[in-house]
Amino acid sequence: MSDDFILHAEGLHTYYGQSHVLHGVGLSIRRGEAVGLLGRNGMGKTTLIRSLIGQLHATSGEVTVAGQRVTGWPTERIVRLGIGYVPEGRGVFPNLSVRENLVMAARPGVRGQRDWTFERVLDTFPRLAERLNNGGGQLSGGEQQMLAIGRALMTHPDLMILDEATEGLAPLVVAEIWRVIGLIRQSGIASLVVDRNYRHVLGTTDRCVVLEKGRVVLEGDSETLARDEDTLHRYLGV
């Protein structure tokens, strides 16, 4: 596998109990590339993410991160290769302060990079600077999402995975989250973005992959896909 790829997966078959969710799925992300993952609800997007980072173990197939085969590895070992993960539901620690949530995650990147300092995260999310001593559980949903993204950035990742980063948030907060996703892209960090707003995903990524019933049914340049209304309607129901 070329060093150009931060992540490469092929032939993934994953089950939930007896339910066969992923059917031979493949996905590749180049260093610095922004990739969207689209599909209706229940089509396997979160299952794919969880299979990539070891939260679920595929029954067959292979995952490579930063040139290392990580199939079967535990999640904490996989993400140490340079993956920042913002899960659906945010996953902040409610009993820790905003400061503690951020500082506990801080570590240099795999190449020793330290671009996303505590101060830079607070500059990016001024609301967090105003709430440093508040507990994670005292924050609004939008503030928790900012904290989850800031915490992931402080691991200095080469790849950010954002699963439904704007779900259930107020429009002004949604606009702020998309602004930051754009900043992440501009900074050279690769990203995998899942969101129900397919227009924003297509407008913020280089390439998109569409899942239907656990299979990749469409893959291509985001700008080109954005002009194909018939295909978007067929697979996304828009």
Secondary structure by P-SEA (a helix, b strand, c coil): ccccccbbbcbbbbbccccccccbbbbbbcccbbbbbbbcccccaaaaaaaaaccccccbbbbbcccccccccccccccccbbbbbcccccccccccaaaaaaaaccccccccccccaaaaaaacaaaaaccccccccccaaaaaaaaaaaaaaacccbbbbccccccccaaaaaaaaaaaaaaaaacccccccccaaaaaaacccbbbbbccccccccccaaaaaacaaaaaacccc
